[in-house]
Amino acid sequence: MKTYLGSFFFLMGLSVFMVADKNLYLWGLAAVIFTLGELIYSPGEYILIDNIAPEGMKSSYFSAQALGLLGGAFNPILSGVVLTELPPQSLFIILMGISFLAWLSMLKGMSIKPPAVVYK
């Protein structure tokens, strides 16, 4: 349930960023909303990975999840290209689409039952 709420705050924060234009108060409000989404979403992400990873493979699953941090390294380049080639609102629309896809991935992950442990 927390991941739903966190995803909702992500999308709402991005929506407010998109319409904020030069209004500093709206930018601040959007930052607060987006940060709340991050605070709610992140712990649920780790809990989900812990639930779906089989025993003995948890570190591999968490390592694969940490590869997502590489996106932060590519973000300035990709954002620069989007802002140069497309209207400014496109960046927020793309981010909202990616957030929605992440939410769908979380739904799929939450529907997976943890593997049964077989002792030999």
C-alpha positions in Angstrom: 0.0 0.0 0.0 2.8 2.4 0.8 4.3 2.0 -2.7 1.0 3.1 -4.2 1.0 6.2 -2.1 4.6 6.9 -2.8 4.1 6.5 -6.5 1.1 8.8 -6.3 3.2 11.5 -4.6 5.9 11.1 -7.3 3.3 11.7 -10.0 1.7 14.6 -8.2 5.0 16.3 -7.5 6.1 16.0 -11.1 2.7 17.4 -12.2 3.2 20.4 -9.9 6.7 20.9 -11.2 5.4 20.9 -14.7 2.9 23.7 -14.2 4.9 25.7 -11.7 6.6 27.9 -14.4 8.3 30.7 -12.5 6.3 30.5 -9.3 8.8 29.7 -6.5 6.1 28.7 -4.0 4.8 26.0 -6.4 8.4 24.8 -7.0 8.8 24.4 -3.2 5.4 22.7 -2.9 6.4 20.3 -5.7 9.7 19.5 -4.0 7.9 18.7 -0.7 5.4 16.5 -2.5 8.1 14.7 -4.5 10.2 14.2 -1.4 7.3 12.7 0.5 6.8 10.3 -2.3 10.5 9.3 -2.1 10.3 8.8 1.6 7.3 6.6 1.3 8.4 4.6 -1.8 12.0 3.8 -1.0 11.5 1.5 2.1 8.8 -0.4 0.3 11.2 -1.0 -2.6 13.7 -2.7 -0.4 11.0 -4.7 1.4 9.7 -5.9 -2.0 13.1 -7.0 -3.1 13.7 -8.8 0.2 10.3 -10.7 -0.2 10.9 -11.8 -3.8 14.6 -12.8 -3.5 15.3 -16.4 -2.7 17.6 -17.2 0.2 21.2 -17.0 -0.7 20.5 -14.6 -3.6 19.3 -11.6 -1.7 22.7 -9.8 -2.1 22.6 -10.3 -5.9 19.0 -8.9 -6.0 20.0 -5.9 -4.0 23.1 -5.4 -6.2 21.0 -5.4 -9.3 18.6 -2.9 -7.7 21.5 -0.6 -6.9 22.4 -0.5 -10.6 19.5 1.8 -10.9 21.7 4.4 -9.3 23.6 4.6 -12.6 20.6 6.5 -13.9 21.7 9.4 -11.7 25.0 9.5 -13.6 23.2 9.6 -17.0 20.5 12.0 -15.9 22.2 15.3 -16.7 23.1 14.2 -20.3 19.7 12.8 -21.0 17.8 15.7 -19.4 20.0 18.1 -21.4 19.1 16.4 -24.7 15.4 16.4 -23.8 15.4 20.1 -22.8 17.4 21.1 -25.9 15.3 19.2 -28.4 11.8 19.2 -26.9 9.5 21.6 -25.1 10.3 21.9 -21.3 7.1 20.2 -20.3 8.3 17.1 -22.2 10.9 16.3 -19.4 8.1 16.1 -16.8 5.8 14.0 -19.0 8.7 11.6 -19.7 9.5 11.4 -15.9 5.8 10.8 -15.1 5.7 8.0 -17.7 8.8 6.4 -16.2 7.3 6.7 -12.7 4.1 5.0 -13.9 6.1 2.2 -15.5 8.0 1.8 -12.2 4.7 1.6 -10.4 3.5 -1.1 -12.7 6.7 -3.0 -12.1 6.1 -2.8 -8.4 2.6 -4.1 -8.8 4.0 -7.1 -10.8 6.7 -7.7 -8.1 4.1 -7.6 -5.3 2.0 -10.2 -7.0 4.9 -12.7 -7.2 4.9 -15.2 -4.4 8.2 -15.9 -2.6 9.7 -19.2 -3.6 9.3 -22.1 -1.3 12.4 -23.3 0.5 13.1 -26.9 -0.3 15.4 -28.7 2.2 17.2 -31.8 1.0 
